[in-house]
């Protein structure tokens, strides 16, 4: 492999990663914050940092209001929007929000009881909500509290704070971890699909990782390279069984949410992975000492890992 081809190969991999993380940034409006299970009392309020940056806090009322604390050393614009999950099997308990100053005086009420709630589909996670009232208020510097409540103080909700979209790479990585937890704890999604999908991924990715480890060692040993050729023949059926399971489950996932933007991106990635996996398998089976396809195998493994992360988000 020439120096230019190496540069082009790693350059292509970098472009793919940048494109996928940019896709997360483009289709996700709010930085997700999972707060379900926290005892968010007035004294132990959830701290909201950078209140003008768009963030979505997911919480649950359990017989008492939830409080959010905002402290700013400069004047700022406060934006608030209320949402509740609308997935099948989850009862929608509409909520309201009230903004209090440091003295406990009410300065803004967002009444969810009398508001019109509209169905809303969130493209990034592929989830459904009822979108409720929103409000904007310019506030001087100081400390403020946002109280979320309803008549019975029961039910799950999401409160969006801030309207300035910002989604750097570190937030994209955090979201890939947070959103699967949202699906389990907030939307009560079944885990059967997730299990079968990742069974296939583990079979394909695990086999490719074993193959990669042997290919790296085979660069310095003709004997190991010959053994690797034989092992690749053994691993080939396992890799393709994993690919078949993954593909079938992914078709089912996309059938449930065909408009999911991240799902569409991951579908394209899966097609690329099928081609790359075939390419790696054919090259390894015919390889000779001194011509070890370990770089293409490494790229394939990295892309499988990326596919797994995005699959967690979509499912």
N, C-alpha and C positions, 0 to 999 in steps of 0.2 A: 504494500500500500504506500503510495507516494505521500510526500508531505502535504501537497495541495489537497489530495483526497481526504487526508485525515482532518485538515482544517475544515473542509466542506462538510464532512460527516458530523463533527462536533458542532459546527455552526448550525446545521439543520436541526440537531437536537435542541440547541439553545433556542432557536426560533419556535419550535414546537412548544417548549415549556413556557416561553414568554407569551405565546398566543393563548394557551390554555389559561394561564393565570390572568391575562388581560380579559379573557372571556368572563371569568369569575367577577372581576371588577365591574365590567360593563353591565352584567345582568343582575347584580345584587345591589339594591339601593341602600341597605342599612348594614352596618357592622353588627352581627348577632351577639347578644349577651344572654346566656341562659342563667336564670335566677330562680328556677323552680326548686322549692325545698328550703329556701332561705327564710329565716325569721326576720322579715324586713319591717321592724317596728320603727317608730319615730326615733327612738334612742339608738337603734341599730340599722339606720337607713342605708340603702344601697347607694354607693357613691357614684355619681355620674361625672366622668371626666370629659373635658372638651365638649360642653353641652351644645355647641353649634354644629359639631360633626354629627352626621346622620348615624344613629345607633338604634337598634331594636332590642328592648329588654323583654324577655319572656318570663312570665311569672305566674303564680297561682295564689288565689285568695283562699285562706283557710280560717274562716270565722273572724278575721280581722283585716283592716286595710293594710296595704303595702305602701312603704314610703321610700322615696328616692331623694337623695340630697345633692344639691347643686351649689357649688361655691365658685364664684368668679371674681377676680380682682379688677375686672374692667366691665363696662357695659356690654351687653350681649343680646342677641335675638333668640328668644326661646320659642321653639316650634314643638308641638305635641300632636300626635295622632294616635288614636286608639284602635286596636284590632282584637278580634277573638278568633280562635281556630274554628273552622267549619267542616272538619273532616267527618265522614260517617262514623257514628257511634260516640261522638263527642258532643254533649249538649252545649249550646252556645249561651253562656251567661254574660249578658251585656254589662259593660263597666263604665264608670265615670272617672274623671280625674279632677283634682283641685290643687292649685298652686298656692302655697303659703309662703309668707315672708318669714324672716328670722324671729319675728314676734308672734308667729302663729296666726296672723291675720290672712284671710283669704283675699287673693288679688286676681284670681282667674279660675272660673269654673267651666269645665268641659263636660257638659251634661250628656251622657250616653243614653239616658232613659228616653228622652224626647227626640233624639237624633235619628236620622235615616241611615241605616247600615246597609252597605252594598256588598255583594259578593266580589271577592278579589282573589286572583290567582297570582301567587308569587313564583316567578319563573325560575329563579335560582334553585330553590329547594323543591319546586314542584308541589307546593302545598296550597290549600285553599283556606281563605279567611273570610270573615265579615269585617269590612272596613268601616269604621265609625267616624265620629266627629274629629275635627282637627282645629287647632288654634295657634296663632302666632302673637307674641307680645314682646316688645322691646323692654328690657329690664336694666336697671342700674347695677353696678357691682354690688356684691353681697352674697348672702347665703339664703337659699330657697329650698323648699321641700315640695315634692309632688306626691299627693296622696291618691292612690288608686283604690276604688271601692265600688261596691254595688249594694243592693238592699240586704242581701243575705251574706255578703262577703264570701262568696263561693265562686269557684270557676277559674279557668285558665284564661290568660289574656296576653297581649303584646302591646307595649307602649313604645312608639317611635319618638325619639327625642333628637332634635336637630335636623336641619334640612340641607346641610352642606355635605355633598357626597365626597367621600374619601375612602379609598380601598387599596392601601399599599400592599405589597407582597406579603408582609408579615401577617396582615389581617386576612388575606386570602388563605394562608396556611392555617391560621387559627380557625377560620370558618369551616375548613375541611374537617376539623375535629369537632367543632361545636354543633354543626348541623345534623350529623348522625345522632347526637345525643338529643337534639330537639325532636327528631322523628320518633325516638323511643319514648322519651318522657313527656313530651308536649303533645304530639300527635298520635301516640299509641299505635304506631305502625307495626304490623305483624313481622316477626323475625324470620319466618320460613323462607321468604324470597331472598332475604339477606344471606341466610345460611347457605342455600343452594348456590347462589351467585358466587359466594366466596369459597365454597368447596371447589368449584370449577377453577377459580382464579388461583387457589393454593396449589391445585394439581398442576396447572400449566406453569405458573410462576415458580413454584418450588422445584419442578423438574429442570426448568431453564437455569435456575440459580445453581443447581448441582452441576449442570453441564458447563456453566460459566466457570465455576471453580476448577473443574478438570481442564478446561481449555487454557486457562491461565497457567496451570502447571505444565501443560503439554507443550508450551513454547520452548521449554528447556530440556525436554526428554522425548526422544522418539518412541520409547517404550510406552510412556504414558499417553502419547498421541494415538498410538494404535489401540490402547485400552479405551480411550475416549471415544473412538469411532464405534467400538462394540457397545459401549454404554449408551451412546446416542441412539443406537438401534433399539435398545431396551426402553429408553425413556420416550421415544417417539410416540408410541400408542398412548402413554399416560398424558403427554402434552396435548395431543389432539382430543383425547377424551375430555380433558379440562377445558379446552377451547370450545368444544361442542356444548358442554353443560353451560359454560359462561354465556355463549351466544344465545342459546335457547332461553335462558333466564333473562338475558338482556332484552330480547325481543318482547318477552312478557312485560318487563318493566316499562319499555317504551310504548307498548300497547295501552298501558294504564295512563301514561302521561305523554302523549305524542308531541305536545307543544313545549315540553321542557327544554330550554335552550342548552343547559349543561348536558342533558341527555343526548341531544343531537350532536354536540361536540364530541361526547364520549363514544357515540356510535361510529363516528368517523375514525376516532382513535382505535376502536376495536377492529375495524376493517384493515387499518394500517398494521395492527398487531398480528392479524391472521396472516397477512402477506409476509411480514418480517419473520414470524415464527416458521413459516414454510421455508423461507430463504435460509434461515439459520440451520434448520434441520437438514436441508439438502446439501449445504456447504459443509456441515460437520460430517455427514455420512461419507462424503467424497474427499475429505481433507487429507493433505499430506503434511509431513513434518516440515516446518518452516513456513507453512501457509495456514496458520490457525485463525479462524474467524471469530476471535474473542471480542473484538471491538463491536462488531455488529450484534453479537450476543449480549454484550453489556448494554448497548442502546435498547435492545428489545426488553431486557429485564427492567431497565429504568422506566420505559414506557408502560410496562405492565404494572409497575408500582403506581405510576400516575393514574392509570385507568382504575386501579383499585380505590384510590383516594376519591376520585370523582364519582365512582359508582356508589360509594358510601353516601355521598351528598345527595345523589339523585334518588336512591332507594329510600 
